[in-house]
Amino acid sequence: MAEIKIEKKKPVWPWIVVVLLISAIVYYIFLRDNETQTDNSTQIENTTSTDNTTN
């Protein structure tokens, strides 16, 4: 009789974890930078001094 080699399926969950980690890193690097730049926008205040002293 001939032997039939049966290969067990490799688990899929490690690949799912890798994809989730890579997508989280991409989100943190690219998308979070855009949010922090718009939230931390510098506002310039009116700093002109008005001197009311008269000579």
Residue pairs with C-beta under 8 A, 6 or more apart in sequence:
none
